[in-house]
Amino acid sequence: MLSWTRVGEERIIRLWRNKGTERLWEWELEREKRDYPPMTLRASTWIGPSAGWASVTPVVLHHHPKRGRENDVERILLEAFESAGLPRPIEMRIQSVSIFEGAGHARSMPQFTEGGEKLCRYQTHIVARFPFRVQGPVLIGRGRFRGYGLLRPIEVSHG
């Protein structure tokens, strides 16, 4: 849920989530105004452009990988890039831990549970390289509208 005042005014935005009558969490957000904000709060940290991108929050797969089907996770991730309107990566590394310090293991973020019990909850981190520089922000996977699957540009070597 969002809460704000009239459009165009400086304001604090409240985000919260309830489960029945219990408040699960609540945040208050306000615009960054410092002349030199921390690197993680600068737009350039998140938008690129870059040929290399790596996950900061785990990517939630759109559907369950099939047991015994080789490269099924990779196939589902390629579909996730296409679903997000992004080009197909020419190289992709799947891993349980983000390359970014502090981002942690894929299981350190709560499971994405929206959409029903039978939907896939498989979460993984990735590093992807595109054939050309891609402008961000880059978000992929089933939870991309809820903070999962957030990628950050990285330097990549070509060759």
Chimera marker file (.cmm) of the C-alpha trace (Angstrom):
<marker_set name="trace">
<marker id="1" x="0.000" y="0.000" z="0.000" r="1" g="1" b="0" radius="0.5"/>
<marker id="2" x="1.134" y="3.543" z="-0.682" r="1" g="1" b="0" radius="0.5"/>
<marker id="3" x="0.238" y="6.704" z="1.141" r="1" g="1" b="0" radius="0.5"/>
<marker id="4" x="1.056" y="10.262" z="0.009" r="1" g="1" b="0" radius="0.5"/>
<marker id="5" x="-0.145" y="13.848" z="-0.201" r="1" g="1" b="0" radius="0.5"/>
<marker id="6" x="-0.992" y="15.901" z="-3.288" r="1" g="1" b="0" radius="0.5"/>
<marker id="7" x="1.002" y="15.407" z="-6.498" r="1" g="1" b="0" radius="0.5"/>
<marker id="8" x="4.103" y="17.578" z="-6.916" r="1" g="1" b="0" radius="0.5"/>
<marker id="9" x="4.765" y="18.196" z="-3.225" r="1" g="1" b="0" radius="0.5"/>
<marker id="10" x="7.718" y="16.836" z="-1.280" r="1" g="1" b="0" radius="0.5"/>
<marker id="11" x="6.401" y="13.984" z="0.813" r="1" g="1" b="0" radius="0.5"/>
<marker id="12" x="7.205" y="10.861" z="2.734" r="1" g="1" b="0" radius="0.5"/>
<marker id="13" x="5.911" y="7.688" z="1.095" r="1" g="1" b="0" radius="0.5"/>
<marker id="14" x="4.724" y="4.908" z="3.400" r="1" g="1" b="0" radius="0.5"/>
<marker id="15" x="4.835" y="1.330" z="2.198" r="1" g="1" b="0" radius="0.5"/>
<marker id="16" x="3.329" y="-1.457" z="4.254" r="1" g="1" b="0" radius="0.5"/>
<marker id="17" x="1.957" y="-4.947" z="4.070" r="1" g="1" b="0" radius="0.5"/>
<marker id="18" x="-0.727" y="-6.478" z="6.228" r="1" g="1" b="0" radius="0.5"/>
<marker id="19" x="-1.750" y="-10.082" z="6.666" r="1" g="1" b="0" radius="0.5"/>
<marker id="20" x="-5.265" y="-9.913" z="8.022" r="1" g="1" b="0" radius="0.5"/>
<marker id="21" x="-5.095" y="-7.544" z="10.973" r="1" g="1" b="0" radius="0.5"/>
<marker id="22" x="-1.356" y="-8.087" z="11.562" r="1" g="1" b="0" radius="0.5"/>
<marker id="23" x="1.120" y="-5.538" z="10.136" r="1" g="1" b="0" radius="0.5"/>
<marker id="24" x="3.948" y="-7.574" z="8.585" r="1" g="1" b="0" radius="0.5"/>
<marker id="25" x="6.193" y="-4.602" z="7.811" r="1" g="1" b="0" radius="0.5"/>
<marker id="26" x="6.113" y="-0.854" z="7.248" r="1" g="1" b="0" radius="0.5"/>
<marker id="27" x="8.649" y="1.518" z="5.686" r="1" g="1" b="0" radius="0.5"/>
<marker id="28" x="8.776" y="5.277" z="5.300" r="1" g="1" b="0" radius="0.5"/>
<marker id="29" x="10.661" y="6.508" z="2.229" r="1" g="1" b="0" radius="0.5"/>
<marker id="30" x="11.757" y="9.984" z="1.331" r="1" g="1" b="0" radius="0.5"/>
<marker id="31" x="13.715" y="11.380" z="-1.601" r="1" g="1" b="0" radius="0.5"/>
<marker id="32" x="17.526" y="11.361" z="-1.381" r="1" g="1" b="0" radius="0.5"/>
<marker id="33" x="18.667" y="15.011" z="-1.206" r="1" g="1" b="0" radius="0.5"/>
<marker id="34" x="22.382" y="14.851" z="-0.342" r="1" g="1" b="0" radius="0.5"/>
<marker id="35" x="24.836" y="16.363" z="-2.841" r="1" g="1" b="0" radius="0.5"/>
<marker id="36" x="26.925" y="13.182" z="-2.729" r="1" g="1" b="0" radius="0.5"/>
<marker id="37" x="24.667" y="10.246" z="-1.867" r="1" g="1" b="0" radius="0.5"/>
<marker id="38" x="26.119" y="6.785" z="-1.199" r="1" g="1" b="0" radius="0.5"/>
<marker id="39" x="26.941" y="4.843" z="-4.374" r="1" g="1" b="0" radius="0.5"/>
<marker id="40" x="24.010" y="2.438" z="-3.943" r="1" g="1" b="0" radius="0.5"/>
<marker id="41" x="21.558" y="5.368" z="-3.951" r="1" g="1" b="0" radius="0.5"/>
<marker id="42" x="22.828" y="6.850" z="-7.214" r="1" g="1" b="0" radius="0.5"/>
<marker id="43" x="20.835" y="6.126" z="-10.372" r="1" g="1" b="0" radius="0.5"/>
<marker id="44" x="24.035" y="5.418" z="-12.340" r="1" g="1" b="0" radius="0.5"/>
<marker id="45" x="24.699" y="2.411" z="-10.083" r="1" g="1" b="0" radius="0.5"/>
<marker id="46" x="21.533" y="0.717" z="-11.359" r="1" g="1" b="0" radius="0.5"/>
<marker id="47" x="20.921" y="1.836" z="-14.940" r="1" g="1" b="0" radius="0.5"/>
<marker id="48" x="24.132" y="1.220" z="-16.869" r="1" g="1" b="0" radius="0.5"/>
<marker id="49" x="24.351" y="0.900" z="-19.824" r="1" g="1" b="0" radius="0.5"/>
<marker id="50" x="26.444" y="-2.256" z="-19.632" r="1" g="1" b="0" radius="0.5"/>
<marker id="51" x="26.949" y="-5.552" z="-21.425" r="1" g="1" b="0" radius="0.5"/>
<marker id="52" x="27.320" y="-7.308" z="-18.071" r="1" g="1" b="0" radius="0.5"/>
<marker id="53" x="24.659" y="-7.550" z="-15.354" r="1" g="1" b="0" radius="0.5"/>
<marker id="54" x="24.530" y="-9.507" z="-12.082" r="1" g="1" b="0" radius="0.5"/>
<marker id="55" x="21.705" y="-10.077" z="-9.616" r="1" g="1" b="0" radius="0.5"/>
<marker id="56" x="21.536" y="-8.213" z="-6.336" r="1" g="1" b="0" radius="0.5"/>
<marker id="57" x="18.282" y="-9.891" z="-5.298" r="1" g="1" b="0" radius="0.5"/>
<marker id="58" x="17.550" y="-13.479" z="-6.370" r="1" g="1" b="0" radius="0.5"/>
<marker id="59" x="15.654" y="-14.175" z="-9.585" r="1" g="1" b="0" radius="0.5"/>
<marker id="60" x="12.427" y="-16.164" z="-9.068" r="1" g="1" b="0" radius="0.5"/>
<marker id="61" x="11.787" y="-18.595" z="-11.939" r="1" g="1" b="0" radius="0.5"/>
<marker id="62" x="8.489" y="-18.379" z="-13.821" r="1" g="1" b="0" radius="0.5"/>
<marker id="63" x="7.972" y="-22.142" z="-13.550" r="1" g="1" b="0" radius="0.5"/>
<marker id="64" x="9.511" y="-25.258" z="-12.033" r="1" g="1" b="0" radius="0.5"/>
<marker id="65" x="12.587" y="-26.735" z="-13.705" r="1" g="1" b="0" radius="0.5"/>
<marker id="66" x="12.090" y="-30.356" z="-14.755" r="1" g="1" b="0" radius="0.5"/>
<marker id="67" x="14.166" y="-32.930" z="-12.877" r="1" g="1" b="0" radius="0.5"/>
<marker id="68" x="16.709" y="-34.597" z="-15.106" r="1" g="1" b="0" radius="0.5"/>
<marker id="69" x="16.260" y="-32.094" z="-17.928" r="1" g="1" b="0" radius="0.5"/>
<marker id="70" x="19.706" y="-30.700" z="-18.590" r="1" g="1" b="0" radius="0.5"/>
<marker id="71" x="19.996" y="-26.896" z="-18.660" r="1" g="1" b="0" radius="0.5"/>
<marker id="72" x="16.331" y="-26.381" z="-17.747" r="1" g="1" b="0" radius="0.5"/>
<marker id="73" x="17.115" y="-23.575" z="-15.273" r="1" g="1" b="0" radius="0.5"/>
<marker id="74" x="19.103" y="-21.793" z="-18.003" r="1" g="1" b="0" radius="0.5"/>
<marker id="75" x="16.222" y="-22.206" z="-20.466" r="1" g="1" b="0" radius="0.5"/>
<marker id="76" x="13.717" y="-20.741" z="-17.969" r="1" g="1" b="0" radius="0.5"/>
<marker id="77" x="16.061" y="-17.820" z="-17.240" r="1" g="1" b="0" radius="0.5"/>
<marker id="78" x="16.415" y="-17.080" z="-20.965" r="1" g="1" b="0" radius="0.5"/>
<marker id="79" x="12.607" y="-16.986" z="-21.159" r="1" g="1" b="0" radius="0.5"/>
<marker id="80" x="12.615" y="-14.558" z="-18.202" r="1" g="1" b="0" radius="0.5"/>
<marker id="81" x="14.887" y="-12.158" z="-20.106" r="1" g="1" b="0" radius="0.5"/>
<marker id="82" x="12.587" y="-12.359" z="-23.136" r="1" g="1" b="0" radius="0.5"/>
<marker id="83" x="9.494" y="-11.860" z="-20.953" r="1" g="1" b="0" radius="0.5"/>
<marker id="84" x="11.054" y="-8.689" z="-19.525" r="1" g="1" b="0" radius="0.5"/>
<marker id="85" x="11.669" y="-7.373" z="-23.063" r="1" g="1" b="0" radius="0.5"/>
<marker id="86" x="15.439" y="-7.814" z="-22.859" r="1" g="1" b="0" radius="0.5"/>
<marker id="87" x="17.843" y="-9.380" z="-25.360" r="1" g="1" b="0" radius="0.5"/>
<marker id="88" x="19.040" y="-12.945" z="-24.931" r="1" g="1" b="0" radius="0.5"/>
<marker id="89" x="22.340" y="-13.133" z="-22.986" r="1" g="1" b="0" radius="0.5"/>
<marker id="90" x="25.268" y="-14.722" z="-24.819" r="1" g="1" b="0" radius="0.5"/>
<marker id="91" x="26.705" y="-15.983" z="-21.547" r="1" g="1" b="0" radius="0.5"/>
<marker id="92" x="25.068" y="-16.717" z="-18.205" r="1" g="1" b="0" radius="0.5"/>
<marker id="93" x="26.365" y="-18.034" z="-14.893" r="1" g="1" b="0" radius="0.5"/>
<marker id="94" x="23.894" y="-19.388" z="-12.314" r="1" g="1" b="0" radius="0.5"/>
<marker id="95" x="24.946" y="-19.368" z="-8.677" r="1" g="1" b="0" radius="0.5"/>
<marker id="96" x="23.467" y="-19.463" z="-5.207" r="1" g="1" b="0" radius="0.5"/>
<marker id="97" x="25.324" y="-16.363" z="-3.954" r="1" g="1" b="0" radius="0.5"/>
<marker id="98" x="25.371" y="-12.872" z="-5.467" r="1" g="1" b="0" radius="0.5"/>
<marker id="99" x="28.702" y="-11.459" z="-6.606" r="1" g="1" b="0" radius="0.5"/>
<marker id="100" x="27.877" y="-8.286" z="-4.664" r="1" g="1" b="0" radius="0.5"/>
<marker id="101" x="29.036" y="-8.055" z="-1.074" r="1" g="1" b="0" radius="0.5"/>
<marker id="102" x="26.110" y="-7.920" z="1.336" r="1" g="1" b="0" radius="0.5"/>
<marker id="103" x="23.553" y="-9.336" z="-1.121" r="1" g="1" b="0" radius="0.5"/>
<marker id="104" x="23.917" y="-12.841" z="0.266" r="1" g="1" b="0" radius="0.5"/>
<marker id="105" x="22.666" y="-16.288" z="-0.613" r="1" g="1" b="0" radius="0.5"/>
<marker id="106" x="19.564" y="-16.859" z="-2.765" r="1" g="1" b="0" radius="0.5"/>
<marker id="107" x="17.841" y="-18.412" z="0.261" r="1" g="1" b="0" radius="0.5"/>
<marker id="108" x="18.615" y="-15.391" z="2.478" r="1" g="1" b="0" radius="0.5"/>
<marker id="109" x="15.762" y="-13.444" z="0.892" r="1" g="1" b="0" radius="0.5"/>
<marker id="110" x="12.245" y="-14.563" z="1.854" r="1" g="1" b="0" radius="0.5"/>
<marker id="111" x="10.555" y="-16.909" z="-0.593" r="1" g="1" b="0" radius="0.5"/>
<marker id="112" x="8.369" y="-15.164" z="-3.132" r="1" g="1" b="0" radius="0.5"/>
<marker id="113" x="4.945" y="-16.505" z="-2.163" r="1" g="1" b="0" radius="0.5"/>
<marker id="114" x="2.553" y="-14.321" z="-4.157" r="1" g="1" b="0" radius="0.5"/>
<marker id="115" x="0.304" y="-15.953" z="-6.714" r="1" g="1" b="0" radius="0.5"/>
<marker id="116" x="-0.598" y="-19.222" z="-5.036" r="1" g="1" b="0" radius="0.5"/>
<marker id="117" x="0.939" y="-22.251" z="-3.409" r="1" g="1" b="0" radius="0.5"/>
<marker id="118" x="1.658" y="-24.254" z="-6.575" r="1" g="1" b="0" radius="0.5"/>
<marker id="119" x="3.701" y="-21.570" z="-8.335" r="1" g="1" b="0" radius="0.5"/>
<marker id="120" x="7.464" y="-21.950" z="-8.550" r="1" g="1" b="0" radius="0.5"/>
<marker id="121" x="9.506" y="-20.540" z="-5.668" r="1" g="1" b="0" radius="0.5"/>
<marker id="122" x="12.936" y="-21.457" z="-7.074" r="1" g="1" b="0" radius="0.5"/>
<marker id="123" x="15.319" y="-18.528" z="-6.520" r="1" g="1" b="0" radius="0.5"/>
<marker id="124" x="18.838" y="-18.126" z="-7.873" r="1" g="1" b="0" radius="0.5"/>
<marker id="125" x="21.463" y="-15.485" z="-8.506" r="1" g="1" b="0" radius="0.5"/>
<marker id="126" x="22.871" y="-14.929" z="-11.978" r="1" g="1" b="0" radius="0.5"/>
<marker id="127" x="25.583" y="-13.131" z="-13.896" r="1" g="1" b="0" radius="0.5"/>
<marker id="128" x="24.726" y="-12.420" z="-17.535" r="1" g="1" b="0" radius="0.5"/>
<marker id="129" x="26.601" y="-10.986" z="-20.499" r="1" g="1" b="0" radius="0.5"/>
<marker id="130" x="24.800" y="-9.535" z="-23.504" r="1" g="1" b="0" radius="0.5"/>
<marker id="131" x="26.181" y="-9.123" z="-27.037" r="1" g="1" b="0" radius="0.5"/>
<marker id="132" x="25.873" y="-5.337" z="-26.620" r="1" g="1" b="0" radius="0.5"/>
<marker id="133" x="25.379" y="-2.770" z="-23.872" r="1" g="1" b="0" radius="0.5"/>
<marker id="134" x="21.896" y="-2.821" z="-22.319" r="1" g="1" b="0" radius="0.5"/>
<marker id="135" x="20.310" y="0.206" z="-20.661" r="1" g="1" b="0" radius="0.5"/>
<marker id="136" x="18.799" y="-0.504" z="-17.243" r="1" g="1" b="0" radius="0.5"/>
<marker id="137" x="17.251" y="-0.835" z="-14.878" r="1" g="1" b="0" radius="0.5"/>
<marker id="138" x="17.185" y="-4.595" z="-15.423" r="1" g="1" b="0" radius="0.5"/>
<marker id="139" x="14.667" y="-6.701" z="-13.488" r="1" g="1" b="0" radius="0.5"/>
<marker id="140" x="13.740" y="-10.252" z="-14.481" r="1" g="1" b="0" radius="0.5"/>
<marker id="141" x="11.760" y="-13.209" z="-13.201" r="1" g="1" b="0" radius="0.5"/>
<marker id="142" x="8.409" y="-13.737" z="-11.564" r="1" g="1" b="0" radius="0.5"/>
<marker id="143" x="9.037" y="-11.378" z="-8.667" r="1" g="1" b="0" radius="0.5"/>
<marker id="144" x="10.456" y="-8.479" z="-10.679" r="1" g="1" b="0" radius="0.5"/>
<marker id="145" x="7.610" y="-6.141" z="-9.685" r="1" g="1" b="0" radius="0.5"/>
<marker id="146" x="8.231" y="-6.892" z="-6.000" r="1" g="1" b="0" radius="0.5"/>
<marker id="147" x="11.993" y="-6.375" z="-5.692" r="1" g="1" b="0" radius="0.5"/>
<marker id="148" x="13.227" y="-9.802" z="-6.751" r="1" g="1" b="0" radius="0.5"/>
<marker id="149" x="15.417" y="-10.275" z="-9.819" r="1" g="1" b="0" radius="0.5"/>
<marker id="150" x="17.090" y="-6.855" z="-9.566" r="1" g="1" b="0" radius="0.5"/>
<marker id="151" x="20.320" y="-6.796" z="-11.574" r="1" g="1" b="0" radius="0.5"/>
<marker id="152" x="23.158" y="-4.306" z="-11.411" r="1" g="1" b="0" radius="0.5"/>
<marker id="153" x="25.651" y="-3.455" z="-14.170" r="1" g="1" b="0" radius="0.5"/>
<marker id="154" x="29.142" y="-4.948" z="-13.949" r="1" g="1" b="0" radius="0.5"/>
<marker id="155" x="32.322" y="-4.612" z="-15.956" r="1" g="1" b="0" radius="0.5"/>
<marker id="156" x="32.845" y="-7.510" z="-18.348" r="1" g="1" b="0" radius="0.5"/>
<marker id="157" x="35.798" y="-8.534" z="-20.464" r="1" g="1" b="0" radius="0.5"/>
<marker id="158" x="35.037" y="-9.188" z="-24.114" r="1" g="1" b="0" radius="0.5"/>
<marker id="159" x="36.850" y="-11.986" z="-25.777" r="1" g="1" b="0" radius="0.5"/>
<link id1="1" id2="2" r="1" g="1" b="0" radius="0.2"/>
<link id1="2" id2="3" r="1" g="1" b="0" radius="0.2"/>
<link id1="3" id2="4" r="1" g="1" b="0" radius="0.2"/>
<link id1="4" id2="5" r="1" g="1" b="0" radius="0.2"/>
<link id1="5" id2="6" r="1" g="1" b="0" radius="0.2"/>
<link id1="6" id2="7" r="1" g="1" b="0" radius="0.2"/>
<link id1="7" id2="8" r="1" g="1" b="0" radius="0.2"/>
<link id1="8" id2="9" r="1" g="1" b="0" radius="0.2"/>
<link id1="9" id2="10" r="1" g="1" b="0" radius="0.2"/>
<link id1="10" id2="11" r="1" g="1" b="0" radius="0.2"/>
<link id1="11" id2="12" r="1" g="1" b="0" radius="0.2"/>
<link id1="12" id2="13" r="1" g="1" b="0" radius="0.2"/>
<link id1="13" id2="14" r="1" g="1" b="0" radius="0.2"/>
<link id1="14" id2="15" r="1" g="1" b="0" radius="0.2"/>
<link id1="15" id2="16" r="1" g="1" b="0" radius="0.2"/>
<link id1="16" id2="17" r="1" g="1" b="0" radius="0.2"/>
<link id1="17" id2="18" r="1" g="1" b="0" radius="0.2"/>
<link id1="18" id2="19" r="1" g="1" b="0" radius="0.2"/>
<link id1="19" id2="20" r="1" g="1" b="0" radius="0.2"/>
<link id1="20" id2="21" r="1" g="1" b="0" radius="0.2"/>
<link id1="21" id2="22" r="1" g="1" b="0" radius="0.2"/>
<link id1="22" id2="23" r="1" g="1" b="0" radius="0.2"/>
<link id1="23" id2="24" r="1" g="1" b="0" radius="0.2"/>
<link id1="24" id2="25" r="1" g="1" b="0" radius="0.2"/>
<link id1="25" id2="26" r="1" g="1" b="0" radius="0.2"/>
<link id1="26" id2="27" r="1" g="1" b="0" radius="0.2"/>
<link id1="27" id2="28" r="1" g="1" b="0" radius="0.2"/>
<link id1="28" id2="29" r="1" g="1" b="0" radius="0.2"/>
<link id1="29" id2="30" r="1" g="1" b="0" radius="0.2"/>
<link id1="30" id2="31" r="1" g="1" b="0" radius="0.2"/>
<link id1="31" id2="32" r="1" g="1" b="0" radius="0.2"/>
<link id1="32" id2="33" r="1" g="1" b="0" radius="0.2"/>
<link id1="33" id2="34" r="1" g="1" b="0" radius="0.2"/>
<link id1="34" id2="35" r="1" g="1" b="0" radius="0.2"/>
<link id1="35" id2="36" r="1" g="1" b="0" radius="0.2"/>
<link id1="36" id2="37" r="1" g="1" b="0" radius="0.2"/>
<link id1="37" id2="38" r="1" g="1" b="0" radius="0.2"/>
<link id1="38" id2="39" r="1" g="1" b="0" radius="0.2"/>
<link id1="39" id2="40" r="1" g="1" b="0" radius="0.2"/>
<link id1="40" id2="41" r="1" g="1" b="0" radius="0.2"/>
<link id1="41" id2="42" r="1" g="1" b="0" radius="0.2"/>
<link id1="42" id2="43" r="1" g="1" b="0" radius="0.2"/>
<link id1="43" id2="44" r="1" g="1" b="0" radius="0.2"/>
<link id1="44" id2="45" r="1" g="1" b="0" radius="0.2"/>
<link id1="45" id2="46" r="1" g="1" b="0" radius="0.2"/>
<link id1="46" id2="47" r="1" g="1" b="0" radius="0.2"/>
<link id1="47" id2="48" r="1" g="1" b="0" radius="0.2"/>
<link id1="48" id2="49" r="1" g="1" b="0" radius="0.2"/>
<link id1="49" id2="50" r="1" g="1" b="0" radius="0.2"/>
<link id1="50" id2="51" r="1" g="1" b="0" radius="0.2"/>
<link id1="51" id2="52" r="1" g="1" b="0" radius="0.2"/>
<link id1="52" id2="53" r="1" g="1" b="0" radius="0.2"/>
<link id1="53" id2="54" r="1" g="1" b="0" radius="0.2"/>
<link id1="54" id2="55" r="1" g="1" b="0" radius="0.2"/>
<link id1="55" id2="56" r="1" g="1" b="0" radius="0.2"/>
<link id1="56" id2="57" r="1" g="1" b="0" radius="0.2"/>
<link id1="57" id2="58" r="1" g="1" b="0" radius="0.2"/>
<link id1="58" id2="59" r="1" g="1" b="0" radius="0.2"/>
<link id1="59" id2="60" r="1" g="1" b="0" radius="0.2"/>
<link id1="60" id2="61" r="1" g="1" b="0" radius="0.2"/>
<link id1="61" id2="62" r="1" g="1" b="0" radius="0.2"/>
<link id1="62" id2="63" r="1" g="1" b="0" radius="0.2"/>
<link id1="63" id2="64" r="1" g="1" b="0" radius="0.2"/>
<link id1="64" id2="65" r="1" g="1" b="0" radius="0.2"/>
<link id1="65" id2="66" r="1" g="1" b="0" radius="0.2"/>
<link id1="66" id2="67" r="1" g="1" b="0" radius="0.2"/>
<link id1="67" id2="68" r="1" g="1" b="0" radius="0.2"/>
<link id1="68" id2="69" r="1" g="1" b="0" radius="0.2"/>
<link id1="69" id2="70" r="1" g="1" b="0" radius="0.2"/>
<link id1="70" id2="71" r="1" g="1" b="0" radius="0.2"/>
<link id1="71" id2="72" r="1" g="1" b="0" radius="0.2"/>
<link id1="72" id2="73" r="1" g="1" b="0" radius="0.2"/>
<link id1="73" id2="74" r="1" g="1" b="0" radius="0.2"/>
<link id1="74" id2="75" r="1" g="1" b="0" radius="0.2"/>
<link id1="75" id2="76" r="1" g="1" b="0" radius="0.2"/>
<link id1="76" id2="77" r="1" g="1" b="0" radius="0.2"/>
<link id1="77" id2="78" r="1" g="1" b="0" radius="0.2"/>
<link id1="78" id2="79" r="1" g="1" b="0" radius="0.2"/>
<link id1="79" id2="80" r="1" g="1" b="0" radius="0.2"/>
<link id1="80" id2="81" r="1" g="1" b="0" radius="0.2"/>
<link id1="81" id2="82" r="1" g="1" b="0" radius="0.2"/>
<link id1="82" id2="83" r="1" g="1" b="0" radius="0.2"/>
<link id1="83" id2="84" r="1" g="1" b="0" radius="0.2"/>
<link id1="84" id2="85" r="1" g="1" b="0" radius="0.2"/>
<link id1="85" id2="86" r="1" g="1" b="0" radius="0.2"/>
<link id1="86" id2="87" r="1" g="1" b="0" radius="0.2"/>
<link id1="87" id2="88" r="1" g="1" b="0" radius="0.2"/>
<link id1="88" id2="89" r="1" g="1" b="0" radius="0.2"/>
<link id1="89" id2="90" r="1" g="1" b="0" radius="0.2"/>
<link id1="90" id2="91" r="1" g="1" b="0" radius="0.2"/>
<link id1="91" id2="92" r="1" g="1" b="0" radius="0.2"/>
<link id1="92" id2="93" r="1" g="1" b="0" radius="0.2"/>
<link id1="93" id2="94" r="1" g="1" b="0" radius="0.2"/>
<link id1="94" id2="95" r="1" g="1" b="0" radius="0.2"/>
<link id1="95" id2="96" r="1" g="1" b="0" radius="0.2"/>
<link id1="96" id2="97" r="1" g="1" b="0" radius="0.2"/>
<link id1="97" id2="98" r="1" g="1" b="0" radius="0.2"/>
<link id1="98" id2="99" r="1" g="1" b="0" radius="0.2"/>
<link id1="99" id2="100" r="1" g="1" b="0" radius="0.2"/>
<link id1="100" id2="101" r="1" g="1" b="0" radius="0.2"/>
<link id1="101" id2="102" r="1" g="1" b="0" radius="0.2"/>
<link id1="102" id2="103" r="1" g="1" b="0" radius="0.2"/>
<link id1="103" id2="104" r="1" g="1" b="0" radius="0.2"/>
<link id1="104" id2="105" r="1" g="1" b="0" radius="0.2"/>
<link id1="105" id2="106" r="1" g="1" b="0" radius="0.2"/>
<link id1="106" id2="107" r="1" g="1" b="0" radius="0.2"/>
<link id1="107" id2="108" r="1" g="1" b="0" radius="0.2"/>
<link id1="108" id2="109" r="1" g="1" b="0" radius="0.2"/>
<link id1="109" id2="110" r="1" g="1" b="0" radius="0.2"/>
<link id1="110" id2="111" r="1" g="1" b="0" radius="0.2"/>
<link id1="111" id2="112" r="1" g="1" b="0" radius="0.2"/>
<link id1="112" id2="113" r="1" g="1" b="0" radius="0.2"/>
<link id1="113" id2="114" r="1" g="1" b="0" radius="0.2"/>
<link id1="114" id2="115" r="1" g="1" b="0" radius="0.2"/>
<link id1="115" id2="116" r="1" g="1" b="0" radius="0.2"/>
<link id1="116" id2="117" r="1" g="1" b="0" radius="0.2"/>
<link id1="117" id2="118" r="1" g="1" b="0" radius="0.2"/>
<link id1="118" id2="119" r="1" g="1" b="0" radius="0.2"/>
<link id1="119" id2="120" r="1" g="1" b="0" radius="0.2"/>
<link id1="120" id2="121" r="1" g="1" b="0" radius="0.2"/>
<link id1="121" id2="122" r="1" g="1" b="0" radius="0.2"/>
<link id1="122" id2="123" r="1" g="1" b="0" radius="0.2"/>
<link id1="123" id2="124" r="1" g="1" b="0" radius="0.2"/>
<link id1="124" id2="125" r="1" g="1" b="0" radius="0.2"/>
<link id1="125" id2="126" r="1" g="1" b="0" radius="0.2"/>
<link id1="126" id2="127" r="1" g="1" b="0" radius="0.2"/>
<link id1="127" id2="128" r="1" g="1" b="0" radius="0.2"/>
<link id1="128" id2="129" r="1" g="1" b="0" radius="0.2"/>
<link id1="129" id2="130" r="1" g="1" b="0" radius="0.2"/>
<link id1="130" id2="131" r="1" g="1" b="0" radius="0.2"/>
<link id1="131" id2="132" r="1" g="1" b="0" radius="0.2"/>
<link id1="132" id2="133" r="1" g="1" b="0" radius="0.2"/>
<link id1="133" id2="134" r="1" g="1" b="0" radius="0.2"/>
<link id1="134" id2="135" r="1" g="1" b="0" radius="0.2"/>
<link id1="135" id2="136" r="1" g="1" b="0" radius="0.2"/>
<link id1="136" id2="137" r="1" g="1" b="0" radius="0.2"/>
<link id1="137" id2="138" r="1" g="1" b="0" radius="0.2"/>
<link id1="138" id2="139" r="1" g="1" b="0" radius="0.2"/>
<link id1="139" id2="140" r="1" g="1" b="0" radius="0.2"/>
<link id1="140" id2="141" r="1" g="1" b="0" radius="0.2"/>
<link id1="141" id2="142" r="1" g="1" b="0" radius="0.2"/>
<link id1="142" id2="143" r="1" g="1" b="0" radius="0.2"/>
<link id1="143" id2="144" r="1" g="1" b="0" radius="0.2"/>
<link id1="144" id2="145" r="1" g="1" b="0" radius="0.2"/>
<link id1="145" id2="146" r="1" g="1" b="0" radius="0.2"/>
<link id1="146" id2="147" r="1" g="1" b="0" radius="0.2"/>
<link id1="147" id2="148" r="1" g="1" b="0" radius="0.2"/>
<link id1="148" id2="149" r="1" g="1" b="0" radius="0.2"/>
<link id1="149" id2="150" r="1" g="1" b="0" radius="0.2"/>
<link id1="150" id2="151" r="1" g="1" b="0" radius="0.2"/>
<link id1="151" id2="152" r="1" g="1" b="0" radius="0.2"/>
<link id1="152" id2="153" r="1" g="1" b="0" radius="0.2"/>
<link id1="153" id2="154" r="1" g="1" b="0" radius="0.2"/>
<link id1="154" id2="155" r="1" g="1" b="0" radius="0.2"/>
<link id1="155" id2="156" r="1" g="1" b="0" radius="0.2"/>
<link id1="156" id2="157" r="1" g="1" b="0" radius="0.2"/>
<link id1="157" id2="158" r="1" g="1" b="0" radius="0.2"/>
<link id1="158" id2="159" r="1" g="1" b="0" radius="0.2"/>
</marker_set>
